[in-house]
């Protein structure tokens, strides 16, 4: 699928757009309704009338930010207008929520009159705890922010200016440390004179760059004292006493180039003319002023950053605004001042110099990071950014007197921030990036399916796996064309593959004493079962794992796998595992799909295999063996079976954290678990082993459809080689997730 169609599909599939409003209080009964609205709602209204600060106590104001735009400077697209800019503002809301758990209303104002924007924001002050100005063109954006900061009593922050400035300033401090240059001695050339360039220059000067060593250029050349053409009061602030008149002249001998302009603005000749150990931040998006390959091709001593995620040292605003607002909101700051911005700069710079934990490396495909020319700024998915930047902002707000609710216990505040970081979304991204570190060949037995083809495109583009498609070659190629997919992957057509006869003979060898003749094996391989063909590819080493089941019944997928690959030696059965992803937690449920009435021996197998699979995913397993009894409270054959299974697990895997038999709520509710002080399980379980297929299957489906959990699976455990099952309702994202799990499964063989 083309990137254009993929983006349109992403925004239009399911509920339209990217955001929704979710109630945080129950509203299921008449009593709930009377509290949520009339007459009960009158009480907080009266309380707020008496004490306006109670709005932070009784409403969402304290965690609500307005993302305000008129769409006059949308990304690199220019003046698209307020309506066309709405997807960007929704996206900003997603990032606020994802990285700092801040709620957002996006406000698109259909005006280019700056005074109307100012008035609208002022009128909205009772609603919001802060305002993030976005994609408003210069120079109007400067005037708007200045007036709002003077007249409003909540934080106002223009991210296009200050976000980029904060991130690149942190990177600059670290780059200068690496090349052993002092900030007061360097000369910086800034190419661009818009919102971001203006703020980057201001913040660099605040950090110690001498004003006359700051040379700013626009499309007409150097901004110098006495220049008249194309000038405005905001450019005049950076007019230098200099003989330079062109960007090329200014770049010669410069220590630093800041690019906030356009693709190709920096040439190899400019880079060659710079001072020793030059620093280049080429931040134009989507294409930088000069690429790292071009810069390094000219000289080896350059340190370069861009705005792109596919290069090292990404200057990404998401490292700033969510955490800046988090800290500001948590102390009810009346403004985001210069001291707070500088605090964010130093917090980010310091974090990049610290040792990078394995969890961050795993989130980026096990790539190792350490402070140096290719790592001068933290990664966006580093969970430590919240814990460094938000407290620094809060502390600076308190130190400068703009905090209306100072934090009394900063260590406790850090704990609260850490506990707010949901783990569910990170889990799948960590698995995907682990898969990307060593992608494997995954064969899809239903290669003609539209969703399989679209998922294969994602797997290739992101480097998660190496898909192989089984099906009619002409039909698959036609579907690729119809779906506008640019997909170059192996296609195996069993009807004319040179491997079909070899596979038939091997199937006959395996199954000749199971009722199959050679002619039947040929028929199966050539026409009857693409699942058999796919499993034979895995068996013969022509593929590493198989995914199937998107348009077949579950038995039609698992039966060929058992016939061709079989279960692992010494196991009594294969077992099914589901990963249930909630907003804050991830649970693994087994057996949910295979064994109807397992014995104690089979339950023990399920528990051990589930723990092994969860460990492969870099999650520490904690197993609860479920029953309707709590540690012998009920004497019944079903509870005794589970009790015996626990004993077997403890004998075979003595280091595994496992307990039972126990009721489901005891396994996951800390207060109930605390009552059993003898239990080896000290924190809630993340692996739940069900006593039979009835309970396991019912539970995962209810959690998925009524509990809002994302169900990923079933993951087959106990097969000789990795085979996993897709469900008929799976979407492209589900297929990609299962492929990533299959790759990780192979990696750990």
C-alpha positions in Angstrom: 0.0 0.0 0.0 1.3 3.5 -0.8 2.1 5.7 2.1 -0.6 8.1 1.0 -3.3 5.4 1.0 -1.9 4.0 4.2 -2.2 7.3 6.0 -5.7 7.9 4.7 -6.8 4.4 5.8 -5.3 5.0 9.2 -7.3 8.2 9.7 -10.6 6.9 8.3 -10.8 3.3 9.5 -13.2 2.6 12.3 -14.2 5.6 14.4 -13.1 8.6 12.2 -10.1 10.7 13.2 -7.8 9.9 16.1 -9.4 11.0 19.3 -12.6 10.5 21.4 -13.9 11.7 24.7 -14.2 9.0 27.4 -16.1 9.5 30.7 -14.0 9.1 33.8 -17.0 8.6 36.2 -19.7 5.9 36.0 -23.0 6.9 34.4 -24.9 3.6 34.4 -27.8 4.2 36.8 -30.3 7.0 37.7 -28.2 7.7 40.8 -25.1 8.1 38.6 -27.0 10.5 36.3 -28.2 12.6 39.2 -24.6 13.1 40.3 -23.1 13.6 36.9 -25.7 16.2 36.0 -28.7 17.7 37.6 -29.2 18.0 40.6 -25.9 16.8 41.9 -23.7 18.9 39.6 -24.9 22.0 41.3 -22.7 21.3 44.3 -19.3 21.6 42.5 -20.7 24.6 40.6 -21.4 26.5 43.8 -18.1 25.4 45.3 -16.2 26.8 42.3 -18.2 30.0 42.5 -17.0 30.5 46.0 -13.4 29.4 45.3 -12.4 29.4 41.6 -9.4 27.2 42.3 -11.8 24.4 43.1 -12.2 24.1 39.3 -9.0 22.1 39.5 -10.5 19.8 42.1 -14.0 19.2 40.6 -13.3 19.4 36.8 -10.8 18.2 34.2 -9.4 21.8 33.8 -6.1 20.9 35.5 -5.3 18.1 33.0 -6.8 19.7 29.9 -4.8 21.6 27.2 -6.2 23.4 24.1 -4.2 22.9 20.9 -5.1 26.1 19.0 -4.4 26.7 15.4 -5.6 28.6 12.3 -3.8 26.3 9.9 -1.6 29.0 8.3 1.7 27.1 8.7 0.8 23.4 8.7 3.9 21.2 9.0 5.8 21.8 5.8 2.6 22.2 3.8 2.0 25.9 4.3 -1.3 27.7 4.7 -3.9 24.9 4.4 -6.5 26.6 6.5 -8.1 25.7 9.8 -10.1 22.7 8.7 -7.3 21.0 6.7 -5.0 21.4 9.7 -7.4 19.5 12.0 -5.7 16.1 11.5 -2.4 17.6 12.8 -4.1 19.1 15.8 -5.8 15.8 16.6 -2.4 14.1 16.2 -0.9 16.6 18.7 -3.6 15.5 21.1 -2.7 11.9 20.6 1.0 12.7 21.5 0.0 14.7 24.6 -2.1 11.7 25.8 0.4 9.0 24.8 3.5 10.6 26.3 2.2 12.5 29.3 -1.4 11.4 29.9 -2.7 15.0 29.2 -6.2 15.4 27.7 -6.6 17.7 24.7 -9.3 19.5 22.9 -8.2 20.7 19.4 -9.5 24.2 18.5 -9.3 25.2 14.9 -10.0 28.9 14.4 -11.2 30.0 11.0 -9.4 33.4 11.0 -6.1 34.9 10.0 -6.7 37.9 12.2 -4.3 37.6 15.1 -6.5 39.7 17.4 -9.4 37.4 16.8 -7.2 34.4 17.8 -6.1 36.3 20.9 -9.6 37.1 21.9 -10.8 33.5 21.3 -8.0 32.1 23.5 -8.8 34.6 26.3 -12.4 33.6 26.2 -11.4 29.9 26.6 -9.3 30.4 29.7 -12.0 29.0 32.1 -12.0 25.7 30.2 -8.3 24.9 30.0 -5.2 24.4 32.2 -3.0 25.5 29.3 -2.8 26.5 25.7 -0.5 25.0 23.0 -0.4 27.3 19.9 0.3 25.3 16.8 1.0 25.9 13.1 0.3 29.6 13.1 2.6 31.5 10.6 5.2 34.1 11.5 5.3 36.9 12.3 1.7 36.8 13.6 2.5 33.9 15.9 5.0 36.0 17.9 2.5 38.8 18.5 -0.3 36.3 19.5 1.9 34.5 22.0 3.3 37.8 23.4 -0.2 39.1 24.0 -1.6 35.9 25.5 1.3 35.6 27.9 0.7 39.1 29.1 -3.1 38.7 29.6 -3.7 35.1 30.6 -3.2 33.3 33.9 -2.5 29.8 32.4 0.6 28.6 30.5 0.7 29.5 26.8 3.3 27.8 24.7 3.9 28.0 21.0 5.5 24.7 20.3 6.6 25.5 16.7 8.9 28.1 18.3 10.0 26.8 21.6 9.7 23.1 21.2 12.2 22.9 18.4 14.4 25.4 20.2 14.5 23.4 23.5 15.3 20.1 21.8 18.0 21.4 19.5 19.5 23.5 22.4 19.9 20.3 24.5 21.5 18.6 21.5 23.8 21.6 21.0 25.1 21.5 24.5 26.0 17.9 24.2 27.6 18.3 20.8 29.7 21.1 22.1 30.8 18.9 25.0 31.9 16.2 22.5 34.0 18.6 20.4 35.3 20.5 23.4 34.1 23.9 22.4 32.7 26.6 24.7 29.3 28.0 23.8 30.5 31.6 24.3 33.2 31.1 21.7 31.2 29.6 18.9 29.7 31.3 15.8 26.2 30.0 14.8 24.5 30.5 11.4 20.8 30.1 11.5 19.2 29.6 8.1 15.5 30.5 8.3 13.8 33.4 10.1 10.4 32.0 11.0 9.0 30.9 14.3 11.3 28.0 15.0 14.4 29.9 13.8 13.6 32.9 15.9 13.2 30.8 19.1 16.2 28.6 18.4 18.4 31.8 18.1 16.9 33.3 21.2 17.5 30.2 23.3 21.0 29.7 22.1 21.8 33.3 23.1 20.2 32.6 26.5 22.6 29.7 26.9 25.6 31.8 26.2 26.1 32.5 22.5 27.3 36.0 21.9 24.6 38.0 20.0 27.0 39.2 17.3 28.2 35.6 16.8 24.6 34.7 15.9 24.1 35.2 12.1 20.6 34.7 10.8 19.7 34.3 7.1 16.4 34.3 5.3 15.6 33.9 1.6 17.2 37.3 0.9 20.5 36.5 2.6 22.1 37.6 5.9 20.1 39.7 8.3 22.5 42.6 9.1 22.3 46.0 10.7 20.9 48.5 8.2 19.1 46.0 6.0 15.7 47.2 4.8 14.4 44.7 2.4 12.1 42.0 3.9 12.7 43.1 7.4 10.2 43.1 10.4 10.7 43.8 14.2 11.3 40.1 14.9 14.1 39.8 12.4 15.6 43.1 13.5 16.3 41.5 16.9 19.0 39.4 15.1 20.5 42.0 12.8 24.2 41.6 13.2 27.2 43.9 12.7 28.8 41.8 10.0 30.3 41.9 6.5 28.6 38.6 5.6 25.8 39.0 3.0 25.1 35.4 1.9 24.6 32.1 3.6 27.7 30.8 1.8 29.8 33.6 3.2 28.4 33.1 6.7 29.0 29.4 6.7 32.7 29.7 6.1 34.4 29.2 9.4 31.2 28.8 11.3 31.1 26.3 14.1 27.3 25.5 13.9 24.7 25.5 11.2 21.0 25.5 12.3 18.7 24.7 9.4 15.0 25.6 9.7 14.4 26.3 6.0 14.2 23.9 3.1 15.6 20.8 1.5 19.1 21.2 0.0 19.8 24.7 1.5 23.2 23.5 2.8 25.6 22.4 0.2 28.7 20.1 0.5 30.8 23.2 -0.2 29.4 25.0 2.8 30.1 22.0 5.0 33.6 21.8 3.7 34.2 25.5 4.5 33.1 25.3 8.2 35.4 25.3 11.2 36.9 22.0 12.5 34.5 19.6 14.2 31.4 21.4 12.7 27.9 20.8 14.1 25.0 20.8 11.7 21.3 20.6 12.7 19.4 20.2 9.4 15.9 20.4 10.7 13.7 20.9 7.7 11.0 18.3 7.3 10.5 15.9 5.6 13.7 16.5 3.8 16.7 18.1 5.6 18.9 20.9 4.3 21.6 18.3 3.9 21.5 14.6 4.6 23.9 12.9 7.0 25.3 10.9 4.1 26.1 14.0 2.2 27.6 15.7 5.2 29.7 12.8 6.2 30.8 12.3 2.6 32.5 15.7 2.7 34.2 15.4 6.1 34.4 12.8 8.9 34.5 15.2 11.8 30.9 16.5 11.5 28.1 15.9 14.1 24.7 16.1 12.4 21.1 16.0 13.6 17.9 16.1 11.5 14.2 16.1 12.2 13.9 12.5 10.7 13.4 9.3 12.7 15.4 7.2 10.2 18.7 9.1 11.1 20.5 9.4 14.4 20.0 12.5 16.5 16.4 13.2 15.7 15.3 16.7 16.8 11.7 15.7 17.7 9.4 18.1 19.5 7.6 15.2 21.2 10.7 15.2 23.5 9.4 18.5 24.8 5.8 19.7 24.8 4.1 16.8 26.5 6.5 16.8 29.5 6.8 20.6 29.7 3.0 20.9 30.0 2.9 17.9 32.4 5.2 19.7 34.8 3.5 23.0 34.3 0.0 21.6 34.9 1.1 19.6 38.0 2.1 22.8 39.8 -0.7 24.9 38.2 1.8 27.2 36.7 0.6 30.6 35.4 3.1 30.7 32.6 5.9 28.8 30.9 8.8 31.1 31.3 12.4 31.2 30.0 13.7 29.5 33.1 11.4 26.6 32.6 12.5 26.3 29.0 16.1 26.3 30.1 15.4 23.7 32.7 14.0 21.4 30.0 17.1 22.0 27.9 19.4 20.9 30.7 17.2 18.0 31.7 17.2 16.6 28.2 21.0 17.2 27.7 21.8 15.5 31.0 19.6 12.5 30.2 21.4 11.8 26.9 24.7 11.6 28.8 23.4 8.9 31.2 23.7 5.2 30.6 20.9 4.0 28.4 18.9 1.1 29.9 18.2 -2.1 28.1 14.5 -1.3 27.9 15.2 1.7 25.6 17.5 -0.4 23.4 14.8 -3.1 23.2 12.3 -0.5 22.1 14.5 0.3 19.2 15.3 -3.2 18.0 18.1 -3.9 20.5 20.2 -1.1 19.0 22.7 0.1 21.6 22.9 3.8 22.4 25.6 5.6 24.3 26.6 9.3 24.5 28.5 10.2 21.4 28.3 11.8 18.0 25.4 9.6 17.0 23.5 10.0 20.3 23.4 13.5 21.6 19.6 13.6 22.4 17.3 11.1 24.0 15.0 8.9 22.0 11.3 9.8 21.9 10.2 6.4 23.3 12.6 6.6 26.2 10.2 6.5 29.2 12.8 8.3 31.4 12.1 11.6 29.5 8.9 12.1 31.5 10.7 11.5 34.8 13.5 14.0 33.9 11.7 16.9 32.1 8.4 17.2 34.0 10.1 17.5 37.4 12.6 20.0 36.1 9.8 22.1 34.7 7.9 21.9 38.0 11.0 22.8 40.0 11.8 25.8 37.7 8.2 27.0 38.0 8.4 26.8 41.8 11.8 28.5 41.8 10.5 31.4 39.7 7.3 32.0 41.6 4.8 31.0 38.8 3.7 27.7 40.6 0.3 28.1 42.3 0.5 24.6 43.8 4.1 23.8 44.7 5.1 20.2 45.1 6.0 19.4 48.7 7.5 16.0 48.1 9.5 15.8 44.8 10.5 12.1 45.3 6.8 11.2 45.8 6.0 13.2 42.7 8.5 11.2 40.7 6.8 8.0 41.9 3.5 9.3 40.8 4.9 10.1 37.3 6.4 6.7 37.1 3.2 4.9 38.0 1.3 6.9 35.4 3.3 5.3 32.6 1.1 2.7 31.1 3.0 -0.4 29.9 0.4 -1.8 27.5 1.3 0.1 24.4 5.0 -0.2 25.0 4.8 -4.0 25.1 3.8 -4.4 21.4 6.2 -1.8 20.2 9.0 -3.5 22.2 8.1 -6.8 20.6 8.0 -5.3 17.1 11.3 -3.6 17.5 12.8 -6.9 18.8 11.5 -8.6 15.7 13.1 -5.8 13.5 16.5 -6.5 15.0 16.6 -9.9 13.2 13.6 -10.3 10.9 12.7 -13.9 9.9 10.8 -15.5 7.0 7.1 -15.8 7.8 4.9 -17.7 5.3 1.2 -16.8 5.0 -0.9 -19.7 3.8 -3.7 -17.3 2.7 -1.6 -15.0 0.5 -4.5 -13.9 -1.7 -6.3 -12.2 1.2 -6.4 -8.4 1.1 -5.6 -7.9 4.7 -2.7 -10.4 4.5 -1.3 -8.4 1.5 -1.6 -5.1 3.3 0.0 -6.5 6.4 2.8 -7.9 4.3 3.4 -4.4 3.0 3.7 -3.1 6.6 6.0 -5.9 7.5 8.4 -5.1 4.6 8.3 -1.4 5.0 9.0 -1.5 8.8 11.5 -4.4 8.5 9.6 -6.6 10.9 9.6 -9.8 8.9 10.2 -11.3 5.5 6.8 -12.3 4.2 6.2 -15.3 1.9 2.8 -15.5 0.2 1.1 -18.7 -0.8 -1.5 -18.5 -3.5 -2.2 -18.1 -7.2 0.6 -15.8 -8.5 -1.5 -14.0 -11.1 -4.3 -13.4 -8.7 -2.0 -12.1 -6.0 -0.2 -9.7 -8.4 -3.5 -8.4 -9.6 -4.7 -7.8 -6.1 -1.5 -5.9 -5.3 -2.1 -3.7 -8.3 -5.8 -3.1 -7.2 -4.6 -2.3 -3.7 -1.9 0.0 -5.0 0.8 -2.0 -3.1 4.4 -1.8 -4.0 5.3 -5.2 -2.7 8.2 -7.4 -3.8 8.0 -10.6 -1.8 8.3 -14.3 -2.8 5.0 -15.8 -4.0 4.6 -19.6 -3.8 2.0 -21.1 -6.1 1.6 -24.8 -5.1 0.0 -25.6 -8.5 3.2 -25.1 -10.4 6.0 -24.8 -7.8 9.1 -26.8 -8.3 9.0 -27.6 -4.6 5.5 -29.3 -4.7 6.7 -32.7 -5.7 9.5 -32.6 -3.0 6.9 -31.6 -0.4 4.5 -34.3 -1.5 7.2 -37.0 -1.1 8.2 -35.7 2.3 4.5 -35.6 3.4 4.2 -39.2 2.3 7.2 -40.1 4.3 5.7 -38.5 7.4 2.2 -39.7 6.9 2.4 -43.0 5.0 1.5 -45.0 8.0 -1.3 -42.5 8.9 -3.5 -43.4 5.9 -2.1 -41.2 3.1 -0.9 -42.5 -0.3 1.6 -40.7 -2.5 -1.1 -39.7 -4.9 -3.2 -38.2 -2.1 -0.1 -36.4 -0.8 0.4 -34.9 -4.3 -3.2 -33.8 -4.4 -3.0 -32.2 -1.0 0.2 -30.3 -1.9 -0.9 -29.2 -5.3 -4.5 -28.3 -4.9 -6.2 -29.2 -1.6 -4.4 -27.4 1.3 -2.2 -24.4 1.2 -1.8 -24.8 4.9 -0.1 -28.1 4.3 2.2 -26.5 1.8 3.0 -23.6 4.2 3.8 -26.0 7.1 6.0 -28.0 4.8 8.0 -24.9 3.9 8.6 -24.4 7.6 9.4 -28.1 8.1 11.9 -28.1 5.2 13.6 -24.9 6.4 12.3 -22.7 3.5 10.5 -20.5 6.0 10.9 -19.9 9.7 7.3 -19.6 10.8 3.7 -19.8 9.5 0.7 -17.7 10.1 -2.7 -18.8 8.9 -6.4 -18.8 9.7 -7.7 -15.4 8.4 -10.4 -17.1 6.3 -10.5 -20.6 7.6 -11.8 -22.4 10.7 -9.4 -22.9 13.6 -9.1 -26.7 13.1 -8.2 -26.2 9.4 -5.2 -24.3 10.5 -4.0 -26.3 13.4 -4.6 -29.8 12.0 -2.0 -29.5 9.1 0.5 -28.0 11.5 0.1 -31.1 13.8 0.3 -33.5 10.8 3.4 -31.9 9.3 5.4 -30.3 12.2 4.0 -32.1 15.2 4.3 -31.2 18.8 7.6 -31.0 20.7 8.9 -34.3 21.9 7.9 -35.2 25.5 4.8 -33.0 25.5 1.3 -34.4 25.8 -0.3 -31.7 23.8 0.0 -28.2 22.2 -1.5 -25.3 24.0 -3.1 -21.9 23.1 -2.1 -18.5 24.7 -3.8 -15.1 24.3 -2.1 -11.8 25.1 -4.8 -9.4 26.4 -3.6 -5.8 26.2 -5.3 -3.3 28.5 -4.6 0.5 28.9 -2.3 -0.1 31.9 -1.6 -3.8 32.0 -0.9 -6.9 29.9 -2.2 -10.3 30.8 -1.6 -13.7 29.2 -4.4 -16.3 29.3 -4.0 -20.0 28.6 -5.2 -22.5 27.5 -7.9 -20.6 25.6 -8.1 -22.5 22.3 -6.9 -26.2 22.3 -7.3 -28.6 25.2 -10.9 -29.0 26.3 -10.5 -30.8 29.7 -6.8 -30.9 30.5 -5.2 -33.2 33.0 -3.0 -31.9 35.8 0.0 -32.9 33.7 -1.4 -30.8 30.7 -2.2 -27.9 32.9 1.4 -27.9 34.2 2.7 -28.0 30.6 0.5 -25.1 29.7 1.9 -23.0 32.6 5.5 -23.8 31.9 5.2 -23.1 28.1 3.2 -19.9 28.8 6.0 -18.7 31.1 8.6 -19.5 28.5 6.8 -17.6 25.8 6.2 -14.6 28.0 9.9 -14.6 28.9 10.8 -14.6 25.2 8.8 -11.3 25.0 11.1 -9.8 27.7 8.3 -9.8 30.3 9.0 -11.4 33.7 6.3 -14.2 34.1 4.1 -14.5 37.2 1.8 -17.4 37.0 -1.6 -18.0 38.7 -3.3 -21.4 38.4 -7.0 -20.6 38.5 -9.8 -22.4 40.2 -13.0 -21.7 42.1 -11.0 -22.5 45.3 -8.4 -20.4 47.2 -5.6 -22.6 48.4 -7.7 -25.6 49.5 -10.9 -23.7 50.5 -13.0 -26.2 48.4 -12.3 -29.9 48.3 -13.4 -31.0 44.8 -11.9 -33.1 42.0 -11.6 -30.0 39.8 -9.7 -28.0 42.5 -7.5 -31.0 43.4 -6.5 -31.3 39.7 -5.3 -27.7 39.7 -3.6 -28.2 43.0 -1.7 -31.1 41.6 -0.8 -29.1 38.5 0.8 -26.4 40.7 2.9 -29.1 42.4 4.1 -30.4 39.1 5.1 -26.9 37.9 7.0 -26.2 41.1 8.9 -29.5 40.7 9.8 -28.9 37.0 10.4 -25.1 37.2 11.4 -24.4 40.7 12.5 -20.8 39.9 9.2 -19.9 38.3 6.9 -17.6 40.3 3.7 -19.7 40.3 0.9 -20.1 42.8 -2.5 -21.8 43.1 -5.0 -23.1 43.2 -6.6 -19.6 43.5 -9.6 -17.6 42.4 -9.3 -15.2 39.6 -9.8 -12.0 41.6 -7.2 -13.2 44.2 -4.7 -13.5 41.4 -5.1 -10.0 40.1 -6.3 -7.8 43.0 -3.4 -6.8 45.3 -5.6 -6.3 48.4 -7.0 -9.8 48.1 -3.5 -11.3 47.4 -2.0 -9.6 50.4 -4.3 -11.7 52.6 -2.3 -14.9 51.7 1.1 -14.0 53.2 2.5 -17.5 52.4 2.0 -17.1 48.7 5.0 -17.1 46.4 3.1 -14.6 44.3 3.7 -11.2 46.0 2.4 -9.0 43.1 -0.6 -9.7 40.8 -0.1 -12.4 38.3 0.3 -11.6 34.6 -0.2 -15.2 33.4 -3.6 -16.8 34.1 -3.9 -20.6 33.6 -7.5 -21.8 33.3 -8.6 -25.2 34.5 -10.4 -26.0 31.3 -11.1 -24.6 27.8 -14.6 -23.5 28.7 -13.4 -21.0 31.3 -10.4 -19.8 29.3 -12.2 -19.3 26.1 -15.2 -17.5 27.7 -12.9 -15.3 29.7 -10.7 -14.0 26.9 -13.7 -13.3 24.7 -15.5 -11.3 27.4 -12.4 -9.4 28.2 -12.0 -8.5 24.5 -15.5 -7.5 23.7 -16.8 -6.1 27.1 -13.6 -5.3 28.9 -12.0 -3.4 26.0 -8.8 -5.4 25.9 -7.0 -5.9 22.7 -6.7 -9.7 22.1 -3.5 -10.9 20.4 -3.4 -14.5 19.5 -3.9 -17.4 19.7 -0.2 -18.0 20.1 0.4 -21.8 19.8 2.8 -23.3 22.3 4.4 -26.7 22.1 4.8 -27.0 18.3 8.1 -28.3 16.9 8.4 -25.1 15.0 6.6 -21.7 15.2 3.0 -21.8 13.9 0.5 -19.2 15.0 -3.2 -18.7 14.2 -4.9 -15.7 12.9 -8.6 -15.1 13.5 -11.3 -14.3 10.9 -11.9 -10.8 12.4 -8.3 -9.8 12.6 -7.3 -6.5 11.0 -4.0 -5.5 9.5 -2.6 -4.4 12.8 -3.5 -7.8 14.4 -1.7 -9.6 11.6 1.4 -7.4 12.0 1.4 -8.0 15.7 1.1 -11.8 15.3 3.9 -11.8 12.7 6.1 -9.9 15.1 5.4 -12.4 17.8 6.2 -15.2 15.4 9.5 -13.6 14.5 10.5 -13.3 18.2 9.4 -16.9 18.7 11.9 -17.9 16.0 14.6 -15.7 17.4 14.5 -17.6 20.7 14.6 -21.1 19.3 
